[in-house]
Amino acid sequence: MGRACLLTGVPGVGKTSLLREILAECGRSAGGFFTVEVRQSGERVGFDVVTLTGEVATLARVGLRSPYRVGKYGVEVGSLERVGVPALSMALGSCDIVVCDEIGRMELESIAFREAMNAALTSSKLVLGTIMLAPHPWADWVKAQPQVMVVNLHRGNRQQVKQFVLEWLGP
């Protein structure tokens, strides 16, 4: 079995929610970050990076002026590099599990993020995260690494995936 387990699946299937449940139940130290939707009046207007220690930074917003764009969102690469990348590095140094939610198009705009993820994936630490389902050259390279297990989550296998990942993480 690999040292990295990355959940994939269609948007909205519950990858992030399942990661949170697994981390709450596994009893091991974890560090890293989640990518969280930001909504106003019920409409998604962007995403934040939220570390497991509670630090929050803007990742993307509708209307954000940035040279980095993903769909209707301007991406704030500097925030990811100031908050998310150090959270990954901290986890590498002091936690059992490095958490990255997610390896997606916005995050992949950052070279520093890619370097931090490569360091995590080539370390002896367990890496737990999510990765985009759609094709992307760097994400596809990650998925093909021998130490990486990619688990496809869908509505019908949530409990089985949860049990599998908890057993993989061990005591």
C-alpha positions in Angstrom: 0.0 0.0 0.0 1.1 3.5 -0.7 2.0 6.2 1.8 -0.4 8.7 0.2 -4.2 8.3 -0.1 -6.0 10.8 -2.3 -9.7 10.9 -2.7 -11.1 11.9 -6.0 -14.6 12.2 -7.4 -17.0 14.6 -8.9 -17.4 18.1 -7.3 -19.9 18.0 -4.4 -19.7 14.3 -3.7 -18.4 15.0 -0.2 -14.6 14.4 -0.4 -13.8 17.2 2.1 -16.5 16.2 4.5 -15.3 12.6 4.5 -11.7 13.8 5.1 -12.9 15.8 8.2 -14.8 12.7 9.5 -11.8 10.5 9.0 -9.4 12.9 10.8 -11.8 13.3 13.7 -12.0 9.5 14.2 -8.4 8.4 13.4 -6.8 9.7 16.6 -3.5 10.7 14.9 -1.9 14.1 14.7 -2.5 15.9 11.4 -1.5 19.2 9.9 -2.1 20.9 6.5 -5.1 22.6 5.1 -8.6 22.4 3.7 -9.9 24.4 0.7 -13.3 25.7 1.9 -16.1 27.3 -0.2 -17.1 30.9 0.6 -20.8 31.7 0.0 -22.8 34.9 0.1 -26.6 34.8 0.0 -26.4 31.1 -0.9 -24.1 31.7 -3.9 -20.5 30.5 -4.1 -18.2 33.5 -4.4 -14.9 31.9 -3.8 -12.6 29.7 -1.7 -10.4 30.1 1.4 -7.5 28.1 2.6 -8.1 27.0 6.2 -5.3 25.3 8.0 -5.9 22.6 10.6 -4.6 25.1 13.2 -7.4 27.6 12.2 -5.5 30.1 10.0 -7.6 31.4 7.1 -6.6 33.1 3.9 -8.3 33.9 0.6 -7.5 31.5 -2.1 -9.9 32.7 -4.8 -12.8 35.1 -5.3 -15.2 36.1 -8.1 -14.0 39.5 -9.3 -10.5 39.2 -7.7 -8.0 40.8 -10.1 -5.2 38.3 -10.5 -3.0 37.1 -13.3 -4.1 33.6 -12.2 -7.6 32.6 -13.2 -9.7 29.5 -12.9 -13.1 29.9 -14.5 -14.8 33.0 -13.0 -12.3 33.1 -10.0 -9.2 35.2 -9.6 -6.7 33.1 -7.6 -4.6 34.6 -4.8 -1.5 32.5 -5.1 0.3 34.6 -2.5 -2.2 33.6 0.2 -1.7 29.9 -0.6 2.0 30.3 -0.4 1.8 32.4 2.8 -0.6 30.1 4.7 -1.2 26.7 3.0 2.4 25.9 2.0 3.8 26.5 5.5 1.0 24.4 6.9 2.2 21.5 4.8 5.8 22.1 5.8 4.8 22.2 9.5 2.9 19.0 9.2 5.9 17.3 7.5 8.0 18.3 10.5 5.7 17.5 13.4 2.6 15.5 12.5 1.7 11.9 11.7 -0.4 12.9 8.7 0.0 15.6 6.1 -3.4 16.8 4.9 -4.0 18.5 1.6 -7.5 19.3 0.5 -7.1 19.7 -2.4 -4.7 19.2 -5.3 -6.8 21.2 -7.8 -6.5 23.7 -10.5 -6.3 26.7 -8.2 -3.6 25.3 -6.0 -1.6 24.0 -8.9 -1.1 27.6 -10.1 1.6 27.8 -7.3 5.0 26.4 -8.0 5.7 26.5 -4.2 2.6 24.4 -3.6 3.8 21.8 -6.1 7.2 21.7 -4.4 5.6 21.3 -1.0 3.4 18.5 -2.2 6.3 16.7 -3.9 8.2 17.0 -0.6 5.2 15.4 1.3 4.7 12.7 -1.3 8.4 11.7 -1.2 8.7 11.8 2.6 8.0 8.9 5.0 4.9 10.7 6.3 1.3 9.6 5.5 -0.4 12.0 3.1 -4.2 12.2 3.1 -6.0 14.5 0.7 -8.1 15.1 -2.3 -7.2 15.5 -5.9 -9.1 16.7 -8.9 -10.8 14.1 -11.1 -10.4 16.0 -14.3 -7.2 15.6 -16.3 -4.3 17.9 -15.5 -0.6 17.2 -16.3 0.7 17.7 -12.8 -2.3 16.1 -11.0 -2.0 13.1 -13.4 1.7 12.8 -12.6 0.8 12.7 -8.9 -1.8 10.0 -9.5 0.7 7.9 -11.3 3.3 7.9 -8.5 3.8 4.4 -7.0 3.4 5.6 -3.4 0.0 7.2 -4.2 -3.4 5.4 -3.9 -6.2 7.2 -5.6 -9.6 6.3 -4.3 -12.7 7.3 -6.3 -15.5 8.5 -4.0 -19.1 8.4 -5.1 -22.4 8.5 -3.3 -22.7 4.7 -3.1 -19.3 3.9 -1.5 -18.8 6.5 1.2 -18.9 4.1 4.1 -16.6 1.6 2.4 -14.1 4.4 1.6 -14.2 5.7 5.1 -13.5 2.3 6.6 -10.7 1.6 4.1 -8.9 4.9 4.9 -9.3 4.5 8.6 -7.8 1.0 8.4 -5.0 2.3 6.1 -4.2 5.0 8.7 -4.0 2.4 11.4 -3.8 3.1 15.2 
